[in-house]
Amino acid sequence: MSARVLREGRVRLWLEPEDRGLAYGDGVFETLLVHQGQPVWWREHWRRLLRGAQALGLPLPDEAEVRRECAALVGESARAVLKIILTRGCGGRGYQPPPAATPTVVLSSHPAPEPMARGLTLRWARTTLAIQPALAGIKHLNRLEQVLARREWDDPGIDEALMCDGEDRVISAVSANLFALVGGRWLTPSVQRCGVAGIAREWLLANVPGAEEADLAAAEVSHAEALLLCNSVRGILPVRRLGMREWPGDEAATALRARLAEAQPAFAD
């Protein structure tokens, strides 16, 4: 891993202990796939970063400066994962944000995950997602619910877990959005109350006829004609098994994977 910290227009090698992102999770982040030296879906990720910053009232960094530093960090990487963290910056002790803050941007580059050679095996998470419309949709730094959910298993045969909210609505996987094929239509849970509005999810809703948001119960998901997970690093991932339910084929998801690869060659690998 390599990293850079930007503050007050300068590159530093450390993060101040009083940074509010570290102390309170007061910030947002984005995780992008890098393909042939270029971040995939940059515009969409930056737009979501700004939405999150506006929701939290964070000062905004200069996009050109961040993009320039990202390019310096990843270089000509054939394939990597780029993470951008934006915090409110330093503000001393106490929850009240400072009236004037200088944002901190933390950039890091990581190896890209290996492609999945098979359909995913899922389980249900016991940890639920708290309903909080003020934070719904954005990718804020507080991911403790996901941390708790991921600690629930260490079986290498389980790839992911599906999470519900406190009212038993299915929301997403721990680190991906969910689509279920129900009645011939691809449906994805609403993220108006909690959850993250993923970039790959956004692409599917815009490019797959009939795809739409819906409230989904666990029984509907378990009895769906097909399931897939998606995120902006791995693209579209077919689901083979959820608990005791198994889907022997992944033709429906494979067709969508081909469409995504045509639109974004980074996902052709």
Beta strands, then each sheet from edge to edge (+ up, - down):
strand 1: 2-7
strand 2: 10-12
strand 3: 27-35
strand 4: 38-39
strand 5: 79-87
strand 6: 104-111
strand 7: 120-124
strand 8: 160-164
strand 9: 169-173
strand 10: 177-182
strand 11: 185-189
strand 12: 212-214
strand 13: 216-217
strand 14: 226-231
strand 15: 235-242
strand 16: 245-246
sheet 1: 2+ 1- 6+ 5- 3+ 4-
sheet 2: 12+ 11+ 10- 14+ 15- 7- 8- 9+ 13-
sheet 3: 12+ 11+ 10- 14+ 15- 16+
end
